[in-house]
Amino acid sequence: MTTERGELTRREALRVAVAVGGSAGLSACLELESGSEGGTTGERTTSPSTDGELPDRQHAWNAVLRTDEYGNPRTPRHHVLLLADYTGEGPVGDDDRSGAADAFRELEAAYEWSADGLLFTVGYSPAYFDRYDASLPDAVDLPPPTALAPFEDPALDTPDLLVHLASDRASAVVEAERALFGETDTANGKAVSESLAGVVERVDRRTGFIGAGLPAEHDDADGVPEGAVPEDAPLFMGFKSGFAGNQATEDSVTITEGPFAGGTTQQLSLIRTELDQWYNQDSRWQRVAKMFSAEHAREDLVEGVGENLGDSSLVTETGVADTVEDDAFEEGVVGHTQKTARARDEDGNPRILRRDFATVDDGRTGVHFLSLQERIADFVRTREAMNGTDVANVGGVGTKNNNGILQYITTVRRGNFLVPPRSDRSFPRPQ
């Protein structure tokens, strides 16, 4: 695989292979993985999972994720998002429900439930539940997706279901997709006989990646200034994210009552980034101030991509969530992290659990912003805090200019989904 710049790096070639998918993508992944990848060997995982070993929460990933030296969970490196519609009319039939349940169980029997093997969730949209006469229980907050800022106009994702596949092994996500849609009769060397083929139809396929150094290897994507992305940055905007102290816990995003207790809600947004402006228009001081806060920039709290911050962005420690209006008036800028921290609950705990990752789908940089929360209202509240409409036109802050990172991002798609407990993940009924 080559580009105009010559030979692709091995990690970049794996990303390309995942984006290509299919038999060609899988063959490329397996060939590339014959060596080592960032600390994992090329030997394929063969340890299966069984229903008895797995938690009932589909979203219970943290216990099997790697962590960095500060205890921050490391999101798996490779991701595939599959949006699909049920091919039948009206409610899902029992035969289709049973077949899908077998297909999901076969994936778990083929791969270890870990970042080395395969992690996945299956979620369902409000449009899916509209197939039924009964309504979702009051304990489930799952409204249709909508624009959440006066300056955004996203396309709204309404396919019936969303499957999120994640692994540190590129071959795992590509092969699992093929198995799930009946395009192969083996997965990780094990026979698979059940699939979603004929039951659902893929509407969209999206891919992404995360990890130190990966974004810098994709500076040939449209709109990326050559050499601007720091070599060790895990995301395109050059800073670390996913600090454990800034994340809701898996317990706190879990639905606690009703037939979907043990599940969660999932929000997925596709956000395009304007990196040419971000790196060429702003100084390092401005980028730190806009991503974190003016206090972070003034006191030089962020070294490099922010590895020195440990397990927290220091928003709580510095108290900058309480100085948003003052910073707007006095500094002419407010920070993204500073603003969103205002959405925390009365005990200071974040409301959403982020599992987002970078993408260059369609040759453009962006983020698949995937979050888990007990109620979609928790995401809405966080997004509204991020919008900073209360400080627009205060001091030097505008609706988007100097208002966190709003000037450099555009939400182009958004969808809401219910991720049921594992025991009810195959085409659930609303009650």
C-alpha positions as CSV (number, residue, x, y, z in Angstrom):
1,M,0.0,0.0,0.0
2,T,1.4,3.4,-1.0
3,T,0.4,7.0,-1.0
4,E,1.8,10.1,-2.8
5,R,4.2,10.3,0.1
6,G,5.5,6.8,-0.6
7,E,5.3,3.7,1.6
8,L,2.7,3.8,4.3
9,T,3.7,3.1,7.8
10,R,2.5,-0.3,9.1
11,R,0.0,1.3,11.5
12,E,-1.3,3.6,8.8
13,A,-1.7,0.6,6.5
14,L,-3.7,-1.2,9.1
15,R,-6.1,1.8,9.4
16,V,-6.5,1.8,5.6
17,A,-7.2,-1.9,5.6
18,V,-9.9,-1.5,8.2
19,A,-11.4,1.4,6.2
20,V,-11.4,-0.8,3.1
21,G,-12.9,-3.8,4.9
22,G,-14.2,-6.9,3.2
23,S,-11.9,-9.9,2.2
24,A,-9.2,-7.6,0.8
25,G,-9.1,-5.5,4.0
26,L,-9.0,-8.7,6.1
27,S,-6.2,-10.2,4.1
28,A,-4.1,-7.0,4.4
29,C,-4.7,-6.9,8.2
30,L,-3.6,-10.5,8.7
31,E,-0.5,-10.0,6.6
32,L,0.4,-6.8,8.4
33,E,-0.3,-8.3,11.8
34,S,2.2,-11.1,11.2
35,G,4.6,-8.9,13.2
36,S,4.0,-6.9,16.3
37,E,1.7,-3.9,16.8
38,G,2.3,-1.5,19.6
39,G,3.0,-4.1,22.2
40,T,0.7,-6.8,20.9
41,T,2.0,-9.8,19.1
42,G,0.8,-11.0,15.7
43,E,-0.4,-14.3,17.1
44,R,-4.2,-14.3,16.9
45,T,-6.3,-14.5,20.0
46,T,-8.1,-17.9,20.4
47,S,-9.4,-17.7,23.9
48,P,-13.2,-17.7,23.6
49,S,-15.7,-16.0,25.9
50,T,-18.8,-17.7,27.2
51,D,-22.1,-16.2,28.4
52,G,-21.4,-17.3,32.0
53,E,-18.1,-15.3,32.0
54,L,-19.5,-12.0,30.6
55,P,-21.1,-9.2,32.4
56,D,-24.8,-8.5,31.6
57,R,-23.8,-4.9,30.7
58,Q,-22.8,-4.7,27.1
59,H,-20.9,-1.5,27.9
60,A,-18.8,-3.0,30.7
61,W,-15.4,-2.7,28.9
62,N,-13.2,-1.0,31.5
63,A,-12.3,-4.1,33.4
64,V,-10.7,-5.6,30.3
65,L,-9.1,-2.5,28.8
66,R,-5.5,-1.7,29.1
67,T,-4.6,1.4,31.2
68,D,-1.8,3.8,31.1
69,E,0.6,4.6,34.0
70,Y,-2.0,6.9,35.6
71,G,-4.9,4.4,35.4
72,N,-6.7,6.0,32.5
73,P,-8.4,3.3,30.4
74,R,-7.1,3.0,26.8
75,T,-9.8,2.8,24.2
76,P,-9.1,0.0,21.7
77,R,-7.1,1.1,18.7
78,H,-9.4,0.1,15.8
79,H,-13.2,0.7,15.4
80,V,-16.0,-0.1,13.0
81,L,-19.5,1.4,13.3
82,L,-22.2,-0.4,11.4
83,L,-25.6,1.2,11.0
84,A,-28.3,-1.1,9.7
85,D,-32.1,-1.4,9.1
86,Y,-34.3,-4.4,9.8
87,T,-35.5,-5.8,6.5
88,G,-38.9,-6.8,7.7
89,E,-42.1,-4.7,8.2
90,G,-43.3,-3.9,11.6
91,P,-42.1,-5.7,14.8
92,V,-39.3,-8.2,14.5
93,G,-40.3,-11.8,14.3
94,D,-39.2,-14.4,16.9
95,D,-37.1,-16.4,14.3
96,D,-35.1,-13.3,13.4
97,R,-34.7,-12.4,17.0
98,S,-33.4,-15.9,17.9
99,G,-31.1,-16.0,14.9
100,A,-29.5,-12.6,15.7
101,A,-29.0,-13.7,19.3
102,D,-27.1,-16.8,18.1
103,A,-25.0,-14.6,15.8
104,F,-23.9,-12.3,18.6
105,R,-23.1,-15.3,20.9
106,E,-21.0,-16.9,18.2
107,L,-18.8,-13.8,18.0
108,E,-18.3,-14.0,21.8
109,A,-17.4,-17.7,21.5
110,A,-14.9,-16.9,18.8
111,Y,-13.1,-14.0,20.4
112,E,-11.8,-13.2,23.9
113,W,-13.8,-10.4,25.5
114,S,-10.9,-8.0,25.7
115,A,-9.1,-5.3,23.7
116,D,-6.8,-8.1,22.4
117,G,-9.8,-10.0,21.2
118,L,-13.1,-8.2,20.4
119,L,-15.4,-5.8,22.3
120,F,-18.8,-4.8,20.8
121,T,-22.1,-3.3,21.6
122,V,-25.5,-3.4,19.8
123,G,-27.8,-0.5,20.2
124,Y,-31.3,0.4,18.9
125,S,-32.7,3.8,17.8
126,P,-36.0,5.5,18.6
127,A,-37.1,4.6,15.0
128,Y,-36.6,0.9,15.8
129,F,-38.9,1.1,18.8
130,D,-41.5,2.9,16.7
131,R,-42.1,-0.5,15.0
132,Y,-44.0,-1.6,18.1
133,D,-47.3,-0.4,19.5
134,A,-46.0,-0.3,23.1
135,S,-43.8,2.6,24.2
136,L,-40.5,2.4,26.0
137,P,-40.8,2.5,29.8
138,D,-40.4,5.8,31.6
139,A,-37.0,4.7,32.9
140,V,-35.6,4.9,29.4
141,D,-34.8,8.4,28.1
142,L,-34.4,7.9,24.3
143,P,-35.7,10.9,22.3
144,P,-35.1,11.2,18.5
145,P,-31.8,12.9,17.7
146,T,-31.9,16.7,17.0
147,A,-29.7,19.7,16.6
148,L,-28.4,20.9,20.0
149,A,-27.0,24.3,19.2
150,P,-28.3,27.3,17.2
151,F,-25.3,27.1,14.9
152,E,-25.5,23.4,13.9
153,D,-27.6,21.5,11.4
154,P,-26.6,17.8,11.6
155,A,-28.0,15.0,9.5
156,L,-30.0,12.7,11.8
157,D,-29.2,9.0,12.0
158,T,-32.3,6.9,12.2
159,P,-31.3,3.4,11.2
160,D,-32.8,0.7,13.4
161,L,-29.5,-0.5,15.0
162,L,-25.9,0.4,15.5
163,V,-23.2,-2.2,16.0
164,H,-19.9,-0.9,17.5
165,L,-16.9,-3.2,17.0
166,A,-13.6,-2.4,18.8
167,S,-10.3,-4.1,19.1
168,D,-6.5,-3.5,19.3
169,R,-6.3,-5.9,16.4
170,A,-7.4,-4.5,13.0
171,S,-8.2,-8.1,11.7
172,A,-10.6,-8.7,14.6
173,V,-13.0,-5.8,13.7
174,V,-12.9,-6.6,10.0
175,E,-13.4,-10.3,10.4
176,A,-16.1,-9.9,13.0
177,E,-18.0,-7.6,10.6
178,R,-17.8,-10.2,7.9
179,A,-18.9,-13.0,10.2
180,L,-21.8,-10.9,11.5
181,F,-23.1,-10.3,7.9
182,G,-22.6,-13.8,6.6
183,E,-19.6,-13.1,4.5
184,T,-17.4,-15.8,6.1
185,D,-18.0,-19.1,7.8
186,T,-15.1,-18.7,10.3
187,A,-14.1,-16.1,12.9
188,N,-10.8,-16.2,14.6
189,G,-10.4,-19.8,13.3
190,K,-13.7,-21.0,14.7
191,A,-16.8,-22.0,12.7
192,V,-19.7,-19.6,12.7
193,S,-23.1,-20.5,11.2
194,E,-25.4,-17.7,12.2
195,S,-25.4,-14.1,10.9
196,L,-27.6,-11.1,10.3
197,A,-27.6,-11.7,6.6
198,G,-31.1,-11.2,5.2
199,V,-32.3,-9.9,8.5
200,V,-30.7,-6.5,8.4
201,E,-29.3,-4.3,5.6
202,R,-26.3,-2.1,6.2
203,V,-27.1,1.6,5.8
204,D,-23.7,3.0,6.6
205,R,-20.2,1.8,7.6
206,R,-17.8,4.1,9.5
207,T,-14.3,3.5,10.8
208,G,-11.8,5.1,13.1
209,F,-8.8,4.8,15.3
210,I,-7.2,6.2,18.4
211,G,-3.7,6.0,19.9
212,A,-0.5,8.0,20.4
213,G,1.1,8.8,17.1
214,L,-1.7,7.5,14.8
215,P,-3.2,11.0,13.9
216,A,0.3,12.3,13.0
217,E,0.6,9.5,10.5
218,H,-2.5,10.7,8.7
219,D,-1.4,14.3,7.9
220,D,-2.1,13.6,4.2
221,A,-5.8,13.8,4.9
222,D,-7.6,16.9,3.6
223,G,-7.1,20.0,5.7
224,V,-4.2,18.7,7.9
225,P,-1.2,21.0,7.9
226,E,1.9,18.8,7.2
227,G,3.8,18.1,10.4
228,A,1.4,20.1,12.6
229,V,-0.1,17.3,14.6
230,P,2.2,16.3,17.5
231,E,3.9,13.0,17.0
232,D,2.6,11.5,20.2
233,A,-1.0,13.0,20.0
234,P,-3.8,10.4,20.3
235,L,-6.3,12.6,18.5
236,F,-6.0,15.2,15.7
237,M,-6.4,18.3,17.8
238,G,-3.2,17.5,19.6
239,F,-4.2,16.8,23.2
240,K,-4.9,13.7,25.3
241,S,-8.5,13.1,26.3
242,G,-10.3,10.4,28.3
243,F,-8.8,11.2,31.6
244,A,-10.4,8.9,34.2
245,G,-11.2,11.8,36.5
246,N,-13.2,13.5,33.7
247,Q,-15.2,10.4,32.8
248,A,-18.5,9.1,34.2
249,T,-18.2,5.6,35.7
250,E,-19.8,2.6,34.0
251,D,-22.0,2.3,37.0
252,S,-23.2,5.8,36.8
253,V,-24.2,5.6,33.1
254,T,-26.2,2.4,33.7
255,I,-30.0,2.4,33.7
256,T,-31.1,1.2,37.1
257,E,-34.8,0.6,36.8
258,G,-37.3,-1.1,34.5
259,P,-36.9,-3.9,31.9
260,F,-33.7,-2.3,30.5
261,A,-31.9,-2.1,33.9
262,G,-28.3,-2.9,33.2
263,G,-28.3,-1.1,29.8
264,T,-27.3,2.4,28.9
265,T,-28.0,5.0,26.2
266,Q,-25.5,5.8,23.5
267,Q,-25.1,9.0,21.5
268,L,-23.0,9.0,18.3
269,S,-22.0,12.2,16.5
270,L,-19.7,12.6,13.5
271,I,-17.7,15.8,14.1
272,R,-15.5,17.3,11.4
273,T,-12.4,19.2,12.5
274,E,-10.9,22.3,10.9
275,L,-7.2,21.7,11.6
276,D,-5.7,24.2,9.3
277,Q,-7.3,27.0,11.3
278,W,-6.5,25.3,14.6
279,Y,-2.8,24.9,14.0
280,N,-2.0,27.8,11.7
281,Q,-4.2,30.5,13.1
282,D,-3.7,29.9,16.9
283,S,-0.6,29.9,19.0
284,R,0.2,27.1,21.5
285,W,-1.1,29.4,24.3
286,Q,-4.4,29.9,22.5
287,R,-4.8,26.2,21.8
288,V,-4.3,25.3,25.4
289,A,-6.6,28.1,26.5
290,K,-9.4,27.0,24.1
291,M,-9.1,23.3,24.8
292,F,-8.7,23.6,28.6
293,S,-8.8,27.2,30.1
294,A,-6.9,30.4,30.2
295,E,-5.6,29.3,33.6
296,H,-4.1,26.2,32.1
297,A,-2.3,28.4,29.5
298,R,-1.2,31.1,32.0
299,E,0.3,28.6,34.4
300,D,1.7,26.4,31.7
301,L,-0.1,23.4,33.2
302,V,-0.2,21.3,30.0
303,E,3.1,19.8,28.8
304,G,3.1,18.5,25.2
305,V,-0.2,16.6,24.6
306,G,-1.0,16.6,28.3
307,E,0.5,13.3,29.5
308,N,1.7,15.2,32.6
309,L,-1.8,15.8,33.7
310,G,-2.1,12.3,35.0
311,D,-5.7,11.1,35.4
312,S,-7.4,14.5,35.4
313,S,-7.5,17.6,33.3
314,L,-7.2,19.7,36.5
315,V,-10.5,21.4,36.0
316,T,-11.6,20.5,39.5
317,E,-8.3,21.3,41.0
318,T,-8.0,24.8,39.4
319,G,-11.7,25.6,39.9
320,V,-12.0,27.0,36.4
321,A,-15.5,25.7,35.9
322,D,-16.5,28.5,38.3
323,T,-14.7,31.3,36.4
324,V,-16.1,30.9,32.9
325,E,-17.8,34.3,32.8
326,D,-14.9,36.0,34.4
327,D,-12.5,34.5,31.9
328,A,-14.7,35.5,29.0
329,F,-14.7,39.1,30.2
330,E,-11.1,39.4,31.4
331,E,-9.2,36.9,29.1
332,G,-11.4,37.1,26.1
333,V,-11.4,33.3,25.8
334,V,-13.1,30.3,27.6
335,G,-12.0,26.7,27.4
336,H,-13.8,23.6,26.1
337,T,-13.0,21.4,29.1
338,Q,-13.8,24.4,31.4
339,K,-17.2,24.8,30.0
340,T,-18.3,21.2,29.9
341,A,-17.3,20.7,33.5
342,R,-20.3,22.9,34.4
343,A,-22.6,20.1,33.4
344,R,-21.3,17.8,36.2
345,D,-23.8,16.6,38.8
346,E,-24.2,18.1,42.3
347,D,-21.3,16.0,43.6
348,G,-19.0,17.1,40.8
349,N,-19.2,13.8,38.8
350,P,-19.2,13.9,35.0
351,R,-22.4,12.7,33.4
352,I,-21.1,11.0,30.3
353,L,-18.6,8.3,29.5
354,R,-16.7,9.1,26.3
355,R,-15.4,6.4,24.0
356,D,-14.7,8.6,21.0
357,F,-12.0,8.1,18.3
358,A,-10.5,9.8,15.3
359,T,-11.5,9.2,11.7
360,V,-10.4,10.0,8.2
361,D,-13.4,8.5,6.5
362,D,-13.9,10.2,3.1
363,G,-10.4,11.6,3.4
364,R,-11.3,14.3,5.9
365,T,-10.4,14.4,9.6
366,G,-12.9,14.2,12.3
367,V,-14.1,12.5,15.4
368,H,-16.7,9.8,15.9
369,F,-17.9,11.2,19.3
370,L,-19.5,8.2,21.0
371,S,-20.7,8.7,24.5
372,L,-22.6,6.6,27.1
373,Q,-25.0,8.0,29.7
374,E,-27.9,6.8,31.7
375,R,-30.2,9.3,29.9
376,I,-29.8,11.1,26.6
377,A,-30.7,14.2,28.7
378,D,-27.3,13.9,30.4
379,F,-25.6,14.2,27.0
380,V,-27.8,17.1,26.0
381,R,-26.9,18.9,29.3
382,T,-23.2,18.4,28.6
383,R,-23.5,19.6,25.1
384,E,-25.4,22.7,26.1
385,A,-22.7,23.6,28.6
386,M,-20.1,23.1,25.8
387,N,-22.1,25.5,23.6
388,G,-21.3,28.4,26.0
389,T,-24.3,30.5,24.8
390,D,-24.4,32.2,28.2
391,V,-21.0,33.8,27.6
392,A,-21.3,34.5,23.9
393,N,-20.6,38.2,23.3
394,V,-19.1,38.6,26.8
395,G,-15.7,40.2,26.5
396,G,-13.8,38.8,23.5
397,V,-15.9,35.6,23.3
398,G,-18.3,35.2,20.4
399,T,-20.9,32.6,19.5
400,K,-18.1,30.4,18.3
401,N,-14.9,32.5,18.2
402,N,-12.8,32.1,21.4
403,N,-15.6,29.9,22.8
404,G,-13.7,26.7,23.4
405,I,-13.2,24.7,20.2
406,L,-16.5,25.5,18.6
407,Q,-14.8,27.5,15.8
408,Y,-12.9,24.4,14.7
409,I,-15.6,21.7,14.8
410,T,-18.8,21.0,12.9
411,T,-21.3,18.3,13.9
412,V,-22.4,16.7,10.6
413,R,-24.3,13.7,11.9
414,R,-26.0,12.7,15.2
415,G,-27.9,9.6,16.5
416,N,-29.3,8.3,19.7
417,F,-29.5,4.6,20.7
418,L,-30.5,2.3,23.6
419,V,-27.8,-0.3,24.4
420,P,-29.8,-3.0,26.3
421,P,-28.3,-5.4,28.7
422,R,-26.6,-8.4,27.0
423,S,-29.5,-10.7,27.9
424,D,-31.9,-8.5,25.8
425,R,-29.7,-7.2,23.1
426,S,-31.3,-9.1,20.2
427,F,-34.1,-7.0,18.7
428,P,-35.6,-6.1,22.1
429,R,-39.3,-5.4,22.6
430,P,-40.0,-2.0,24.2
431,Q,-41.5,-3.5,27.4
